[in-house]
Amino acid sequence: MPSDLTLKTMNFVHKTILVVSRGKKGWNAGNMPVLKLTTTGRKSGQKRMVMLTSPVQLGDTWVIVASKGGDDDHPAWFLNIQDDPKVD
């Protein structure tokens, strides 16, 4: 399983590709579309943005998986949604 540092680094690189390409690259990964999910930090109250892939899309509904790379713990964005389900 990837470490927290590895996952955060991958997320940072992905966001950087989007910024550098002005949104022209980075919207697909491993044949899956990518989305930006913005939550409110459950402890900080600050907006937190993460890049996620969606293995299944049904019309306007996108499925995302809260797996944290297969770890036993939930990813922080999932815990944020539990506290405040309003997301962008």
MOCOR-V308218 format. One record per residue. N is the residue number from 1. RES is the residue in one letter. PHI is phi in whole degrees, 0 to 359 (* if undefined). PSI is psi in whole degrees, 0 to 359 (NA if undefined). Layout:
BEGIN
n-><N,N>
res-><RES,RES>
phi-><PHI,PHI>
psi-><PSI,PSI>
END
This chain:
BEGIN
n-><1,2,3,4,5,6,7,8,9,10,11,12,13,14,15,16,17,18,19,20,21,22,23,24,25,26,27,28,29,30,31,32,33,34,35,36,37,38,39,40,41,42,43,44,45,46,47,48,49,50,51,52,53,54,55,56,57,58,59,60,61,62,63,64,65,66,67,68,69,70,71,72,73,74,75,76,77,78,79,80,81,82,83,84,85,86,87,88>
res-><M,P,S,D,L,T,L,K,T,M,N,F,V,H,K,T,I,L,V,V,S,R,G,K,K,G,W,N,A,G,N,M,P,V,L,K,L,T,T,T,G,R,K,S,G,Q,K,R,M,V,M,L,T,S,P,V,Q,L,G,D,T,W,V,I,V,A,S,K,G,G,D,D,D,H,P,A,W,F,L,N,I,Q,D,D,P,K,V,D>
phi-><*,291,286,302,298,298,297,294,294,299,295,298,298,299,299,296,301,297,292,297,274,55,80,273,232,104,266,223,213,59,64,239,291,249,230,263,249,247,242,256,302,292,261,274,78,271,291,233,244,224,265,228,265,238,288,220,230,234,64,274,263,247,270,237,244,270,252,50,68,91,291,287,273,283,292,302,298,292,296,297,295,300,281,215,287,282,228,241>
psi-><140,146,165,318,318,314,318,322,316,318,317,314,317,313,321,318,317,317,311,322,3,41,8,337,153,7,4,141,123,41,20,142,152,144,155,122,124,123,173,126,129,334,316,332,2,155,136,128,136,147,130,151,155,109,338,135,133,95,236,1,124,132,131,151,124,76,340,47,23,6,160,335,152,147,154,321,326,317,323,318,325,321,324,100,358,119,163,NA>
END
